[in-house]
Amino acid sequence: MQPEATFGHGKLNSVINGSECIDRLELDDDEIAWRKSFIGFDEDDEKRLSDLEALFRARKERIANDFYENLLQYDQTVDVIERSPKGVESLKQTQRAYLVSLATGSYDQAYFANRARIGKLHELLDMPLKHYVGQYGVYYNLLLEELNTRVQQQVLEAIEEWADDQQEDSSGLGGVASALGFGSEADGPTIDDSFESTVREAIDDGMMDVLSVLRLLNLDMQVVVETYVDSYAKRLEQSLERRQQLAREVEADVQLPLDELHEVSETTANKAEAISSHTTTQANAVSRAAGELQEISAAVEEVSAVAQSVSAESERTEQLAAAGARSAGNALDDLEAIEAATEQVADTAADLEARTDEIDQILERLQELTQRTTMLATNAKLESNRTESEDATMNVVADEVRSFATQTRSDLAAIETAIEGIREDVEQTVEAADEVVDRVEDGTTQLKTTARSLKRVYEAAEATASGMDEVTAASSEQAHSVTVTADTVEELAESADQLAGLAESLAAASEEQTASISEIRDTVVRLSNDQPEPPEPVYKQVT
């Protein structure tokens, strides 16, 4: 099979219909004829292209190799080539077939259907349009190089043919030289008109060949570019259709939420106004609270000062209570000593009373002795008188005994009086001692009670002093806390003022939102921000 017979029959061609492509491009016979006429492509061009078949067949290997050698130098074009289900050698074979098809085509609908299919294949491989159009620049270099060589060869052949004709006229080389203007005696060398005409005709003929190739490549390029544009338009139509469908769906989906949002926005606006009002009230209340806290702060500082004074007085009370407790303890010790001494006095008085009783007994015996002595003196006196004795001694004894008895009786009476006084004193002393003992006992009991009370007072004073220290510390901390709280409340007042401003802004924004929702509800049908994902490339499906 000839290479051109395989052109357009790769794996991807099974998914592309060339007839459908040109139908979409509206490339009917009339359109093709108009395009040919527009760029001047006619039957003469077709003949000239046909004459180039031999050249294209002879140069297809080199042109295909050079063409892909250039493409394989760039990463972007390599990426596209790697996406093709064909290998590089197969692609070169296709390129050789394409080159030959330029000179063997019918240039009708079938030809351009094949060209449309080629463009679609490249588009399906995600080859950027800049790559495809840029390839024509590479192709021009390769083709024009060959055509330039061919034109030069044609010119040389025309000159040789002209020279042969000149030799037949017997002019020989002199005729050629003369034709080129050499040997002329005129002002300067002039080229023979026939020679110039021959050369010009040869060059023109070659350039017409070039022009025929360029015209055909232009027609090919038009079709390929249109396949890209058609594909882009088709994607755009699908995108627009999807967007319209999405817009309809969104309109249906958001209509109810928008209505609800509109109602909520109105409610929010009302609440925002209420919040603004409450926030203003709160700001005023916080400002008043700040002022009251400042007064409380001053009062707490005063309480702290008083607490410090009371704490000092409490410490003094604690010291006095401690001193009183110590004095009460000492007095209690003295009373206990007095009570012991009083008990000793009472014991001594009791002993004295017992001894007084013994003295009374002795006195009773002395009185009885005195009476007996008196009686003895009386009897002695009587006996002396009765005996009428002149014994002076007995009289003296009797007198002395009587005097002694009298004196003894007098002394006993005095002693008895003294003892009676002593008894009375002892009784009074005992009574006083008993009373003192009772009072001492009562005083001791009271002092013990007082000592216990003073001890409790001391403990209470000590606890009070400790408590007052804590109260003083707490008052200081409270004063500090109140000061900090006052500062915080002032900051809160400022924040409340700011919040009030924000609440007013929120109320205004809510009102604007409520108005905007109505506009959104009207414009949602024009939703145009959807970016649908492009369909999966066909080459992925095939591979």
C-alpha positions in Angstrom: 0.0 0.0 0.0 1.3 3.5 -0.9 2.0 5.8 2.1 -0.6 8.2 0.9 -3.2 5.4 1.1 -2.5 5.0 4.8 -2.9 8.8 5.4 -5.9 9.4 7.7 -6.4 5.8 8.7 -4.8 5.8 12.2 -6.5 4.6 15.4 -8.1 7.9 16.2 -9.6 8.2 12.8 -12.2 5.6 13.8 -13.8 8.1 16.2 -13.8 11.1 13.8 -16.1 11.4 10.8 -14.6 13.8 8.2 -18.0 14.4 6.5 -19.5 15.5 9.8 -16.5 17.8 10.3 -17.0 19.6 7.0 -20.8 19.7 7.5 -20.2 21.5 10.8 -17.8 23.9 8.9 -20.4 24.2 6.1 -17.7 23.4 3.5 -19.9 22.5 0.6 -18.8 22.7 -3.1 -19.8 26.4 -3.3 -17.9 27.3 -0.2 -14.8 25.4 -1.4 -15.0 27.1 -4.9 -15.3 30.5 -3.2 -12.3 30.0 -1.1 -10.2 28.8 -4.1 -11.3 31.8 -6.0 -10.6 34.1 -3.1 -6.9 33.1 -3.0 -6.6 32.4 -6.8 -6.3 28.7 -6.6 -7.4 27.2 -10.0 -6.8 24.3 -12.4 -3.3 25.6 -13.3 -2.4 25.3 -9.6 -3.7 21.7 -9.6 -1.6 20.9 -12.6 1.5 22.4 -11.1 1.0 20.5 -7.9 0.6 17.3 -9.9 3.9 18.1 -11.6 5.5 18.3 -8.1 4.6 14.7 -7.2 7.9 13.3 -8.3 9.8 15.9 -6.3 7.7 15.3 -3.2 8.1 11.5 -3.4 11.8 11.9 -3.8 12.2 14.2 -0.9 9.5 12.8 1.5 12.0 10.9 3.7 14.3 13.8 4.3 11.5 16.3 4.8 9.7 14.0 7.3 12.9 13.3 9.2 13.9 17.0 9.3 10.3 18.0 10.3 10.2 15.7 13.4 13.8 16.4 14.3 12.8 20.0 14.8 9.6 19.0 16.8 11.6 16.7 19.1 13.8 19.6 20.2 11.0 21.2 22.3 9.3 19.7 25.5 5.9 21.1 24.6 5.7 19.4 21.2 7.3 16.2 22.7 4.4 16.1 25.2 1.9 16.3 22.4 3.7 13.6 20.4 3.8 11.3 23.5 0.0 11.6 23.8 -0.5 10.2 20.3 -1.3 6.5 20.0 1.3 6.4 17.2 5.0 6.2 17.6 7.4 8.7 16.0 8.1 6.4 13.1 4.4 6.0 12.4 4.0 9.7 12.6 6.8 10.2 10.1 5.1 7.8 7.8 1.9 9.9 8.1 3.9 13.0 7.4 5.4 11.5 4.2 1.9 10.5 3.1 0.6 14.0 3.7 3.5 15.5 1.7 2.7 13.3 -1.3 -1.1 14.0 -0.9 -0.4 17.7 -1.6 0.4 16.7 -5.2 -2.1 13.9 -5.7 -5.3 15.3 -4.2 -8.6 16.0 -5.9 -9.0 19.2 -3.9 -12.7 18.6 -3.5 -15.0 17.9 -0.5 -13.3 14.5 0.2 -9.9 16.2 0.2 -10.9 18.9 2.6 -12.9 16.4 4.8 -9.6 14.6 5.2 -7.9 17.9 6.1 -10.7 18.7 8.6 -10.1 15.2 10.1 -6.4 16.0 10.5 -7.1 19.2 12.3 -9.6 17.4 14.6 -7.0 14.8 15.4 -4.5 17.4 16.5 -7.1 19.2 18.5 -8.1 15.9 20.2 -4.4 15.4 21.2 -4.6 18.8 22.9 -2.1 20.3 20.6 -2.2 24.1 21.0 -3.2 26.0 17.9 0.1 27.9 18.1 1.9 24.5 17.7 -0.1 23.5 14.6 0.1 26.9 12.9 3.8 27.1 13.8 4.4 23.8 12.1 3.5 25.4 8.8 6.5 27.7 9.3 8.7 24.7 9.7 7.1 23.1 6.6 7.6 26.3 4.6 11.4 26.1 5.3 11.6 22.5 4.2 9.4 22.8 1.1 10.8 26.1 -0.1 14.3 24.9 0.2 13.4 22.0 -2.2 11.4 24.3 -4.4 14.2 26.8 -4.5 16.6 24.1 -5.7 14.0 23.1 -8.3 13.6 26.7 -9.5 17.3 27.1 -9.8 17.5 23.8 -11.8 14.6 25.0 -14.0 16.4 28.2 -14.7 19.6 26.4 -15.6 17.7 24.0 -17.9 16.0 27.0 -19.6 19.4 28.7 -20.2 20.8 25.5 -21.5 17.8 25.0 -23.8 18.2 28.6 -25.0 21.9 28.1 -25.5 21.2 25.0 -27.6 18.8 27.0 -29.7 21.5 29.7 -30.2 24.0 27.1 -31.3 21.6 25.8 -33.9 21.6 29.3 -35.3 25.4 29.0 -35.8 26.1 31.7 -33.3 28.0 29.5 -31.0 29.4 30.8 -27.8 29.7 34.2 -29.4 26.0 34.3 -29.6 25.6 33.4 -25.9 28.1 36.1 -25.0 26.4 38.6 -27.2 23.1 37.6 -25.6 24.6 38.3 -22.2 25.8 41.8 -23.4 29.4 41.0 -23.7 31.3 42.4 -26.8 28.7 45.1 -27.4 30.2 48.5 -28.2 27.3 50.3 -26.7 27.5 52.3 -23.5 27.2 49.1 -21.4 26.5 45.4 -21.6 22.9 44.6 -22.4 21.2 41.2 -22.0 19.6 39.8 -25.0 15.8 40.1 -24.8 15.3 36.5 -25.7 17.8 35.3 -23.0 16.2 37.6 -20.4 12.8 36.4 -21.4 13.9 32.8 -21.1 15.3 33.3 -17.6 12.4 35.3 -16.4 9.9 32.8 -17.7 11.9 30.0 -16.0 11.9 31.9 -12.6 8.2 32.9 -13.0 7.4 29.3 -13.7 9.2 28.1 -10.6 7.6 30.8 -8.4 4.2 29.9 -9.7 5.0 26.4 -8.5 5.8 27.8 -5.1 2.7 30.0 -5.1 0.5 26.9 -5.9 2.0 25.0 -2.9 1.5 28.1 -0.7 -2.1 28.5 -1.9 -2.9 24.8 -1.2 -1.2 25.0 2.3 -3.3 28.1 3.0 -6.5 26.2 2.1 -5.4 23.4 4.3 -4.6 25.8 7.2 -7.9 27.5 6.9 -9.7 24.2 7.3 -7.6 23.0 10.2 -7.9 26.3 12.0 -11.6 26.2 11.5 -11.7 22.7 13.1 -10.0 24.2 16.2 -12.4 27.2 16.2 -15.4 24.9 15.7 -14.2 22.7 18.6 -13.8 25.8 20.8 -17.2 27.0 19.7 -18.7 23.6 20.5 -17.1 23.6 23.9 -18.3 27.2 24.4 -21.9 26.2 23.4 -21.8 23.2 25.8 -20.4 25.5 28.5 -23.1 28.1 27.8 -25.8 25.4 27.8 -24.5 24.0 31.0 -24.3 27.5 32.5 -27.9 28.2 31.4 -29.0 24.9 32.8 -27.1 25.6 36.0 -28.6 29.1 36.2 -32.1 27.6 35.8 -31.3 25.0 38.5 -29.7 27.6 40.8 -32.6 30.0 40.2 -35.0 27.2 41.2 -32.9 26.1 44.1 -32.2 29.5 45.6 -35.6 31.1 45.1 -37.0 29.7 48.3 -33.8 30.3 50.3 -33.6 33.8 49.0 -37.2 34.5 50.1 -36.4 33.0 53.5 -33.1 35.0 53.6 -35.0 38.1 52.7 -37.3 37.6 55.6 -34.4 36.7 57.9 -32.6 39.8 56.8 -35.6 42.0 57.7 -35.7 40.3 61.1 -32.0 40.7 61.4 -32.3 44.4 60.6 -35.0 44.8 63.2 -32.9 42.9 65.8 -29.8 44.9 64.8 -31.8 48.1 65.6 -32.9 46.6 68.9 -29.3 45.6 69.6 -28.1 49.1 68.8 -30.7 50.5 71.2 -29.8 48.1 74.0 -26.1 48.6 73.3 -26.5 52.3 73.7 -28.4 51.8 77.0 -25.7 49.4 78.1 -23.0 51.9 77.2 -24.7 54.5 79.4 -25.2 52.0 82.2 -21.5 51.0 82.0 -20.5 54.6 82.2 -22.6 55.1 85.3 -21.2 51.9 86.8 -17.7 53.2 86.1 -18.5 56.4 88.0 -20.0 54.4 90.9 -17.0 52.1 90.9 -14.7 55.1 91.2 -16.7 56.1 94.3 -16.5 52.6 95.7 -12.8 52.6 95.0 -12.4 55.7 97.1 -14.6 54.2 99.9 -12.6 51.0 99.8 -9.4 53.0 100.1 -10.9 54.8 103.1 -12.0 51.4 104.6 -8.5 50.1 104.1 -7.1 53.1 106.0 -9.6 52.6 108.8 -8.9 48.9 108.9 -5.2 49.7 109.2 -6.0 52.0 112.2 -8.3 49.4 113.8 -5.6 46.8 113.2 -3.1 49.0 115.1 -5.6 49.5 117.9 -6.3 45.8 117.9 -2.6 45.1 118.4 -2.6 47.5 121.3 -5.7 45.8 122.8 -3.9 42.5 122.4 -0.9 43.8 124.3 -3.2 45.2 127.1 -5.1 42.0 127.3 -1.9 40.1 127.5 -0.7 42.4 130.3 -4.0 42.1 132.1 -3.8 38.3 131.9 -0.3 38.4 133.3 -1.5 40.7 136.2 -4.5 38.5 136.9 -2.2 35.6 137.1 0.1 37.4 139.5 -2.9 38.5 141.6 -4.2 35.0 141.6 -0.9 33.8 142.9 -0.9 36.5 145.7 -4.5 35.6 146.7 -3.5 32.0 146.9 -0.6 33.0 149.2 -3.0 35.2 151.3 -5.4 32.4 151.5 -2.7 30.1 152.7 -1.6 32.7 155.3 -5.2 33.3 156.4 -5.7 29.6 156.8 -2.5 29.6 158.9 -3.9 32.5 161.1 -7.1 30.7 161.5 -5.2 27.6 162.6 -3.1 29.8 165.0 -6.3 31.4 166.4 -7.8 27.9 167.0 -4.6 26.9 168.8 -4.8 30.1 170.9 -8.4 29.4 171.7 -7.5 26.0 172.8 -4.6 27.3 175.0 -7.0 30.0 176.4 -9.3 27.2 177.4 -6.4 25.5 179.2 -5.5 28.8 180.9 -9.2 29.1 182.0 -8.8 25.7 183.6 -5.6 26.7 185.3 -7.3 29.9 186.5 -10.1 27.9 187.9 -7.7 25.8 189.8 -5.8 28.9 191.0 -9.1 30.4 192.1 -9.9 27.3 193.9 -6.4 27.4 195.5 -6.9 31.0 196.3 -10.2 30.3 198.0 -8.6 27.4 199.9 -5.6 29.7 200.8 -8.0 32.3 202.0 -9.9 29.8 204.0 -6.6 28.5 205.3 -5.5 32.0 206.3 -8.9 32.6 207.9 -8.7 29.3 209.8 -5.2 30.0 210.8 -6.2 33.4 212.0 -9.1 32.0 213.9 -7.0 29.3 215.3 -4.5 31.8 216.4 -7.1 33.9 218.1 -8.6 30.9 219.6 -5.5 29.8 221.2 -4.7 33.2 222.1 -1.2 32.5 221.3 1.1 35.3 221.0 2.9 33.6 218.2 3.8 36.5 215.9 4.9 34.2 213.2 1.6 32.6 212.6 0.0 36.0 212.4 2.5 37.1 209.9 2.0 34.0 207.9 -1.7 34.3 208.1 -1.5 37.9 207.0 0.9 37.1 204.3 -1.3 34.2 203.1 -4.3 36.4 203.2 -2.4 39.2 201.4 -1.2 36.6 198.9 -4.6 35.2 198.4 -6.0 38.7 198.0 -3.4 39.7 195.6 -3.7 36.4 193.8 -7.4 36.8 193.5 -6.9 40.3 192.2 -4.3 39.1 189.7 -6.5 36.2 188.7 -9.4 38.6 188.1 -7.1 40.8 186.0 -5.8 37.7 184.1 -9.4 36.6 183.7 -10.3 40.0 182.4 -7.3 39.9 180.0 -8.1 36.4 178.9 -11.7 37.4 178.3 -10.4 40.2 176.2 -8.1 37.8 174.4 -10.9 35.4 173.9 -13.0 38.1 172.4 -10.1 39.3 170.2 -9.5 35.7 169.2 -13.1 35.2 168.4 -13.1 38.4 166.4 -9.9 37.4 164.7 -11.3 34.0 163.9 -14.5 35.6 162.6 -12.4 38.1 160.6 -10.2 35.3 159.4 -13.2 33.3 158.3 -14.6 36.3 156.6 -11.3 37.0 154.9 -11.0 33.3 153.9 -14.5 33.5 152.5 -13.7 36.7 150.7 -10.4 35.4 149.5 -12.2 32.3 148.2 -14.7 34.5 146.5 -11.9 36.8 145.2 -9.9 33.8 144.1 -13.0 32.4 142.3 -13.6 35.7 140.7 -9.9 36.2 139.8 -9.9 32.8 138.2 -13.0 33.7 136.3 -11.4 37.0 135.4 -8.2 35.3 134.4 -10.1 32.9 132.2 -12.0 35.8 130.8 -8.8 37.8 130.2 -7.3 34.7 128.6 -10.3 34.5 126.3 -10.1 38.3 125.7 -6.4 37.8 124.9 -7.1 35.0 122.5 -10.0 37.0 121.0 -7.8 40.1 120.7 -5.0 38.0 119.2 -7.5 36.5 116.7 -9.0 39.9 116.1 -5.5 41.3 115.4 -4.8 38.4 113.0 -8.2 38.9 111.4 -7.6 42.6 111.1 -4.3 42.0 109.4 -6.2 39.8 107.0 -8.9 42.5 106.7 -6.3 45.1 106.0 -4.6 42.9 103.4 -8.0 42.0 101.9 -9.0 45.7 101.9 -5.8 46.6 100.1 -6.4 43.8 97.6 -10.0 44.9 97.3 -9.0 48.5 96.7 -6.6 47.3 94.0 -9.2 45.0 92.5 -11.8 47.8 92.6 -9.3 50.1 90.9 -8.6 47.5 88.2 -12.3 46.8 87.9 -12.9 50.5 87.5 -10.3 50.7 84.7 -11.8 47.6 83.1 -15.3 49.1 83.3 -13.9 52.2 81.7 -12.5 50.1 78.9 -15.8 48.2 78.8 -17.6 51.5 78.5 -15.3 52.4 75.5 -15.9 49.0 74.0 -19.6 49.4 74.6 -19.5 52.7 72.7 -17.6 51.1 69.9 -20.1 48.2 70.0 -22.9 50.6 69.8 -21.3 52.1 66.7 -20.8 48.7 65.2 -24.4 47.8 66.0 -25.6 50.9 64.2 -23.4 49.9 61.3 -24.8 46.4 61.5 -28.3 47.7 61.4 -27.4 49.8 58.3 -25.7 46.8 56.7 -28.7 44.6 57.4 -30.9 47.1 55.7 -28.6 47.2 52.7 -28.5 43.4 52.7 -32.2 43.3 52.7 -32.3 45.6 49.7 -29.5 43.6 47.9 -31.2 40.3 48.3 -34.0 41.5 46.1 -31.5 42.4 43.5 -29.7 39.0 43.9 -33.0 37.3 43.4 -33.6 39.1 40.2 -30.0 38.6 38.8 -29.4 35.0 39.8 -30.8 33.9 36.5 -27.8 35.5 34.8 -25.4 33.3 36.7 -22.3 33.0 34.7 -19.5 32.0 37.0 -19.6 28.3 36.4 -16.5 26.7 35.0 -17.5 23.3 33.7 -14.8 20.6 33.4 -13.8 20.0 29.8 -14.8 16.6 28.4 -12.2 13.8 28.6 -10.0 13.9 25.5 -10.8 11.2 22.9 -7.2 10.1 22.7 -7.4 9.0 26.3 -10.5 6.9 25.5 -8.7 5.3 22.6 -5.5 4.6 24.4 
